[in-house]
Amino acid sequence: MTVRMWSAFLNSNSPRYLDWKGILEWENVPLVDANEREALPIGKHYLLAIDELTSEQRSRLIAWVSEKFGALAADVEAELARSGFPIRAEDVVVSYSMRGFM
């Protein structure tokens, strides 16, 4: 088991809060790491830890992406396995443990 010095939660002030809450069903957001990335067109983001999602969460994410972008579920699933999935930085609050700074 890996002990992380950070945790991530949904930002309740995000315009996409209800979408993410529907996908994840809880406030915790599984991220690959706490490193913020930058890429066009989405801007600052984190990467979801796809392999830490439950099968139900993964299914809801695939269904949501398929519907939103008109993509086949099989194509979405293959892309998730290949590239992961970004979540905008404004949708997440990353909290750091003070133990990491001592």
Backbone hydrogen bonds, N-H to C=O, Kabsch-Sander energy under -0.5 kcal/mol:
donor,donor_aa,acceptor,acceptor_aa,energy
4,R,2,T,-0.7
7,S,95,S,-2.3
9,F,93,V,-2.3
10,L,27,E,-2.2
11,N,91,D,-2.6
12,S,10,L,-0.8
14,S,11,N,-2.0
17,Y,14,S,-1.4
20,W,16,R,-2.5
21,K,17,Y,-3.0
22,G,18,L,-2.0
23,I,19,D,-1.7
24,L,20,W,-3.3
25,E,21,K,-2.3
29,V,8,A,-2.5
31,L,29,V,-0.7
32,V,47,L,-2.7
36,E,34,A,-0.6
37,R,45,H,-3.6
39,A,43,G,-1.1
43,G,39,A,-3.1
45,H,37,R,-2.3
46,Y,87,I,-2.6
48,L,46,Y,-0.5
48,L,85,F,-3.1
49,A,30,P,-2.7
50,I,48,L,-1.5
52,E,49,A,-2.1
53,L,50,I,-1.4
58,R,54,T,-2.7
59,S,55,S,-2.2
60,R,56,E,-2.4
61,L,57,Q,-2.6
62,I,58,R,-2.7
63,A,59,S,-2.5
64,W,60,R,-2.6
65,V,61,L,-2.7
66,S,62,I,-2.6
67,E,63,A,-2.4
68,K,64,W,-2.8
69,F,65,V,-2.5
70,G,66,S,-1.1
71,A,66,S,-1.1
76,V,72,L,-2.3
77,E,73,A,-2.7
78,A,74,A,-2.0
79,E,75,D,-2.2
80,L,76,V,-2.6
81,A,77,E,-2.0
82,R,78,A,-1.9
83,S,79,E,-3.5
84,G,79,E,-0.7
84,G,80,L,-1.5
87,I,46,Y,-2.4
89,A,44,K,-2.4
91,D,88,R,-1.9
92,V,89,A,-1.3
93,V,9,F,-2.9
94,V,92,V,-0.5
95,S,7,S,-3.3
95,S,93,V,-0.5
97,S,5,M,-3.1
100,G,97,S,-1.3
101,F,98,M,-1.6
102,M,99,R,-0.9
